[in-house]
Amino acid sequence: MKTMIEIFDDHSGKTTLKWSSYIKLYEKLFSPLKDKNVNVLEIGVQNGGSIEIWSKYFKNFANIVGCDSDPKCVELEFANQNIHIINGDACSESVQEKIIRLCERYDIIIDDGSHISHQIIDSFIRYFDALDNGGIYIVEDIHCSYWKEYNGGLYYPKSAMSFFKRLADVINFEHIGTGKTRQDLLLGFNTHSGEHIKEETLSMISSVSFHNSVCVITKGEPKLNTLGELMICGTTSSICNKHTNFDSKNLPPSQESNFWSTLKTSPDEEWETLKEQNLLNEKKISELTNFIDEQNNKIQSLEYSLDAVFDSISWKITKPIREILYLYRRKNLK
């Protein structure tokens, strides 16, 4: 059986573009599934070359589904009838329904789509639930998450990279020591994406690993993703015997008084919120400043009008009359 690298080297069909490090990684990830009846979903089809590669590597595959927003992709022809191409936005409900209708559970999901951060996050939230236990979810070209052109940035709190880094906290959820849920840890991203990932689904994230430009997330039963029981073996404790009084039921210690653990959102997300609020405040200040300038101009205009009245001949001629009226009113008020 040919390796992934050998298949790429020998391939002469439809074109595909993959960095060499990806191919080595995929050989490592996919080799245990090589002879299985796998179901594969790839978001981003382009010329269809990668679809052909997967079909050559997984000789006994059940279904390979490709999704692409380019309508020309549906014109691609494949010899195997178990290869399906869906046209449309993978982040839309209608396309999601079509993908799930073809196959309810996938063993491998590869996101090689737009590489735009919020769409990567949306796709993960939509399709990780459709990944089978033991399945592999792969995000390619995540280096785009560092670029503004793809809705990213090195420290942008809502980039795809920031999202997947946060999943490390989701995996270690049982140690947080506060009343937060797993969903709370992704609150900013859920609000941003418009979609919500279930608490139960988040509990099934087994691992998150980062490779150059690739993020790999695996899925498993929640009970297998916990720390488990502390296993102590051996009979001699000449240096430290604290374990004799150790009670794992007291873990984690409460972190309700820990400022850094009880923040509603992460500092970087809070900074972005404050930045947005500051921009709104600056806009209001600018509007109020313009209003005050307008009122000052009106006051100045009225002052000019009053000065003109006081300097007028009619005002001067009527001055004696006004003085007589003033004295008359004072006399009557006594």
C-alpha positions as CSV (number, residue, x, y, z in Angstrom):
1,M,0.0,0.0,0.0
2,K,1.3,3.4,-1.0
3,T,2.0,6.1,1.6
4,M,0.5,9.5,1.4
5,I,3.8,10.9,0.2
6,E,4.0,8.3,-2.6
7,I,0.4,9.0,-3.7
8,F,1.2,12.7,-3.9
9,D,4.4,12.1,-5.9
10,D,2.6,9.7,-8.3
11,H,-0.6,11.7,-8.7
12,S,-1.4,13.0,-12.2
13,G,-5.1,13.7,-12.0
14,K,-6.8,16.9,-10.8
15,T,-4.5,19.4,-9.2
16,T,-4.2,20.1,-5.5
17,L,-1.9,22.3,-3.4
18,K,-0.6,21.0,0.0
19,W,2.5,22.0,1.9
20,S,5.0,19.1,2.3
21,S,4.7,19.2,6.1
22,Y,0.9,18.6,5.8
23,I,1.5,15.4,3.8
24,K,3.9,14.0,6.5
25,L,1.4,14.9,9.2
26,Y,-1.5,13.3,7.4
27,E,0.4,10.1,6.9
28,K,0.8,10.0,10.7
29,L,-2.8,10.9,11.5
30,F,-4.5,8.9,8.8
31,S,-2.5,5.6,8.7
32,P,-4.6,3.9,11.5
33,L,-7.7,4.6,9.4
34,K,-6.2,3.6,6.0
35,D,-8.1,0.4,5.6
36,K,-11.3,1.5,7.3
37,N,-14.6,2.5,5.7
38,V,-14.1,6.1,6.5
39,N,-16.4,9.1,5.8
40,V,-14.4,12.2,4.9
41,L,-15.7,15.8,4.7
42,E,-13.5,18.4,3.1
43,I,-14.5,22.1,3.1
44,G,-12.9,23.7,0.1
45,V,-12.6,21.6,-3.1
46,Q,-11.1,23.9,-5.7
47,N,-9.9,21.7,-8.6
48,G,-10.8,18.4,-6.7
49,G,-7.2,17.1,-6.5
50,S,-7.3,16.5,-2.7
51,I,-10.6,14.6,-3.1
52,E,-8.8,12.2,-5.5
53,I,-5.9,11.9,-3.1
54,W,-8.2,10.8,-0.3
55,S,-9.9,8.3,-2.5
56,K,-6.6,6.8,-3.4
57,Y,-5.3,6.6,0.1
58,F,-8.5,5.3,1.7
59,K,-9.2,2.4,-0.6
60,N,-12.3,1.3,1.3
61,F,-13.8,4.7,2.0
62,A,-17.6,4.9,2.5
63,N,-18.1,8.5,1.5
64,I,-16.0,11.5,0.6
65,V,-17.9,14.8,0.6
66,G,-16.5,18.0,-0.7
67,C,-18.1,21.4,-0.2
68,D,-17.1,24.6,-2.1
69,S,-18.8,28.0,-2.7
70,D,-17.6,28.0,-6.3
71,P,-20.5,26.7,-8.4
72,K,-18.1,25.4,-11.0
73,C,-17.0,22.7,-8.6
74,V,-20.2,20.7,-9.2
75,E,-19.0,20.2,-12.7
76,L,-16.1,18.1,-11.4
77,E,-16.4,14.4,-12.3
78,F,-15.2,11.5,-10.3
79,A,-15.2,7.8,-11.1
80,N,-16.5,6.7,-7.7
81,Q,-20.2,7.4,-7.0
82,N,-19.5,7.7,-3.3
83,I,-17.7,11.0,-3.9
84,H,-20.1,13.9,-3.6
85,I,-19.7,17.6,-4.3
86,I,-21.9,20.2,-2.6
87,N,-22.0,23.8,-3.8
88,G,-22.6,26.6,-1.3
89,D,-21.5,28.2,1.9
90,A,-20.6,25.5,4.4
91,C,-21.6,28.0,7.2
92,S,-25.2,28.2,6.0
93,E,-27.9,26.1,7.4
94,S,-29.1,24.8,4.0
95,V,-25.6,23.5,3.0
96,Q,-25.1,22.1,6.5
97,E,-28.3,20.1,6.1
98,K,-27.2,18.7,2.8
99,I,-23.8,17.7,4.2
100,I,-25.4,15.9,7.2
101,R,-28.0,14.3,5.0
102,L,-25.3,12.6,2.9
103,C,-23.5,11.4,6.1
104,E,-24.5,11.9,9.7
105,R,-21.1,11.1,11.1
106,Y,-17.6,11.7,9.7
107,D,-14.3,10.2,10.7
108,I,-12.2,13.0,9.2
109,I,-13.2,16.6,8.6
110,I,-10.8,19.0,6.8
111,D,-11.3,22.7,6.7
112,D,-9.4,24.0,3.7
113,G,-12.0,26.7,2.8
114,S,-11.9,30.4,2.9
115,H,-9.3,30.6,5.8
116,I,-11.2,33.6,7.2
117,S,-11.2,33.4,11.0
118,H,-14.9,33.8,11.7
119,Q,-15.8,31.3,9.0
120,I,-13.3,28.8,10.4
121,I,-14.9,29.2,13.9
122,D,-18.4,28.9,12.5
123,S,-17.5,25.8,10.5
124,F,-16.0,24.1,13.6
125,I,-19.1,25.0,15.7
126,R,-21.3,23.6,13.0
127,Y,-19.5,20.4,12.1
128,F,-17.5,19.2,15.1
129,D,-20.8,17.7,16.4
130,A,-20.9,15.6,13.2
131,L,-17.5,14.2,13.9
132,D,-17.6,10.6,15.1
133,N,-16.0,9.5,18.3
134,G,-12.3,9.0,17.7
135,G,-12.6,11.3,14.7
136,I,-10.1,14.0,13.5
137,Y,-10.9,17.6,12.7
138,I,-8.2,19.4,10.8
139,V,-7.9,23.1,10.0
140,E,-5.5,23.9,7.3
141,D,-3.5,27.1,6.6
142,I,-4.3,28.5,10.0
143,H,-1.4,30.9,9.5
144,C,-3.9,33.1,7.8
145,S,-5.3,33.7,11.3
146,Y,-2.4,36.0,11.8
147,W,-3.4,38.3,8.9
148,K,-5.8,41.2,8.9
149,E,-6.9,40.3,5.4
150,Y,-8.4,37.1,6.8
151,N,-10.1,38.6,9.9
152,G,-7.1,37.9,12.0
153,G,-4.0,39.3,13.8
154,L,-1.3,38.1,16.2
155,Y,-3.2,39.3,19.3
156,Y,-6.7,39.6,17.8
157,P,-8.8,37.9,20.5
158,K,-11.4,36.6,18.1
159,S,-9.1,35.1,15.5
160,A,-9.3,31.4,14.7
161,M,-6.0,30.8,16.4
162,S,-7.3,32.5,19.6
163,F,-10.4,30.3,19.4
164,F,-8.4,27.0,19.2
165,K,-6.0,28.1,21.9
166,R,-9.1,28.6,24.1
167,L,-10.0,25.0,23.5
168,A,-7.1,24.0,25.7
169,D,-9.0,25.6,28.6
170,V,-12.1,23.6,27.6
171,I,-10.1,20.4,27.8
172,N,-8.8,21.3,31.3
173,F,-12.2,22.6,32.3
174,E,-12.4,20.4,35.5
175,H,-9.5,22.3,37.1
176,I,-10.8,25.8,36.7
177,G,-12.4,26.0,40.1
178,T,-15.3,28.4,39.4
179,G,-18.9,28.1,38.4
180,K,-18.1,28.7,34.7
181,T,-19.3,26.3,32.1
182,R,-17.3,25.2,29.0
183,Q,-19.6,27.4,26.9
184,D,-18.7,30.4,29.2
185,L,-15.1,30.0,28.1
186,L,-16.1,30.5,24.5
187,L,-18.7,33.2,25.2
188,G,-17.0,35.9,23.1
189,F,-16.6,33.6,20.1
190,N,-20.2,32.3,20.3
191,T,-21.5,35.9,20.3
192,H,-19.2,36.7,17.4
193,S,-20.1,33.7,15.3
194,G,-23.8,33.7,15.8
195,E,-23.7,30.0,16.5
196,H,-23.4,28.1,19.8
197,I,-21.6,24.8,20.5
198,K,-23.3,22.5,23.0
199,E,-21.8,21.9,26.4
200,E,-21.9,18.1,25.8
201,T,-20.1,18.5,22.4
202,L,-17.4,20.6,24.1
203,S,-16.9,17.8,26.7
204,M,-16.0,15.5,23.8
205,I,-12.9,17.4,22.8
206,S,-10.0,15.0,23.5
207,S,-7.1,17.0,22.3
208,V,-6.0,20.1,20.5
209,S,-2.5,20.1,18.8
210,F,-0.8,22.7,16.8
211,H,1.6,22.1,13.9
212,N,3.0,24.6,11.5
213,S,-0.1,26.2,9.9
214,V,-2.3,23.2,11.0
215,C,-4.6,22.7,14.0
216,V,-5.8,19.2,14.8
217,I,-8.7,18.5,17.2
218,T,-9.7,15.0,18.2
219,K,-13.0,13.7,19.6
220,G,-13.8,11.1,22.2
221,E,-16.2,10.1,24.9
222,P,-16.4,12.7,27.8
223,K,-15.5,10.1,30.5
224,L,-12.3,9.4,28.6
225,N,-11.4,13.1,28.5
226,T,-11.3,13.5,32.3
227,L,-8.1,13.4,34.4
228,G,-9.3,10.1,35.9
229,E,-8.3,8.6,39.3
230,L,-5.0,9.2,40.9
231,M,-3.0,6.0,40.7
232,I,-0.4,5.5,43.5
233,C,2.0,2.5,43.4
234,G,5.0,1.6,45.4
235,T,5.4,1.1,49.2
236,T,8.3,3.3,50.2
237,S,7.9,7.1,50.7
238,S,11.2,8.1,52.3
239,I,11.1,11.7,51.0
240,C,7.5,12.7,50.8
241,N,4.4,11.0,52.1
242,K,1.8,13.7,51.6
243,H,-0.1,11.3,49.3
244,T,-1.3,9.4,52.3
245,N,-3.6,12.2,53.3
246,F,-4.4,13.2,49.7
247,D,-8.1,13.6,48.9
248,S,-8.8,14.0,45.2
249,K,-12.4,14.9,46.0
250,N,-11.2,18.3,47.2
251,L,-9.9,19.2,43.8
252,P,-9.9,21.7,42.3
253,P,-9.6,24.2,45.2
254,S,-12.2,27.0,44.8
255,Q,-11.0,29.9,42.7
256,E,-14.0,32.2,43.3
257,S,-11.7,34.7,45.0
258,N,-9.1,34.5,42.2
259,F,-9.5,37.7,40.2
260,W,-8.0,36.1,37.0
261,S,-10.3,33.1,37.1
262,T,-13.6,35.0,37.8
263,L,-13.3,37.5,34.9
264,K,-16.4,37.3,32.7
265,T,-14.2,37.2,29.6
266,S,-10.5,37.1,29.0
267,P,-8.5,40.3,29.3
268,D,-7.9,40.5,25.6
269,E,-11.6,40.2,24.9
270,E,-12.4,42.8,27.6
271,W,-9.8,45.1,26.0
272,E,-11.6,44.9,22.7
273,T,-14.9,45.6,24.3
274,L,-13.4,48.6,26.1
275,K,-11.9,49.8,22.8
276,E,-15.2,49.6,21.1
277,Q,-16.9,51.4,24.0
278,N,-14.2,54.1,23.9
279,L,-14.8,54.7,20.2
280,L,-18.5,55.1,20.9
281,N,-17.7,57.5,23.7
282,E,-15.3,59.5,21.4
283,K,-18.1,59.7,18.9
284,K,-20.6,61.0,21.5
285,I,-18.0,63.5,22.7
286,S,-17.5,64.7,19.2
287,E,-21.2,65.1,18.7
288,L,-21.6,67.0,22.0
289,T,-18.6,69.2,21.0
290,N,-20.3,70.0,17.7
291,F,-23.6,70.8,19.5
292,I,-21.8,73.1,22.0
293,D,-20.1,74.9,19.1
294,E,-23.4,75.4,17.4
295,Q,-25.0,76.8,20.5
296,N,-22.0,79.1,21.1
297,N,-22.4,80.4,17.5
298,K,-26.1,81.0,18.2
299,I,-25.3,82.9,21.4
300,Q,-22.6,84.9,19.6
301,S,-25.1,85.7,16.9
302,L,-27.7,86.9,19.5
303,E,-25.0,89.0,21.2
304,Y,-24.3,90.7,17.9
305,S,-28.0,91.3,17.4
306,L,-28.3,92.8,20.9
307,D,-25.3,95.0,20.3
308,A,-26.9,96.2,17.1
309,V,-30.1,97.0,18.9
310,F,-28.3,98.9,21.7
311,D,-26.4,100.9,19.1
312,S,-29.5,101.8,17.0
313,I,-31.0,105.3,16.9
314,S,-34.4,104.0,17.9
315,W,-33.0,102.5,21.1
316,K,-31.3,105.8,22.0
317,I,-34.4,107.9,21.2
318,T,-36.6,105.8,23.4
319,K,-34.2,105.8,26.3
320,P,-35.9,108.7,28.2
321,I,-39.3,106.9,27.8
322,R,-37.8,103.6,29.2
323,E,-36.4,105.5,32.2
324,I,-39.7,107.2,32.9
325,L,-41.5,103.8,32.7
326,Y,-38.8,102.3,35.0
327,L,-39.3,104.9,37.7
328,Y,-43.1,104.7,37.3
329,R,-43.0,100.9,37.9
330,R,-40.8,101.3,41.0
331,K,-43.1,103.9,42.5
332,N,-46.2,101.7,42.0
333,L,-44.4,98.7,43.5
334,K,-43.9,100.6,46.8
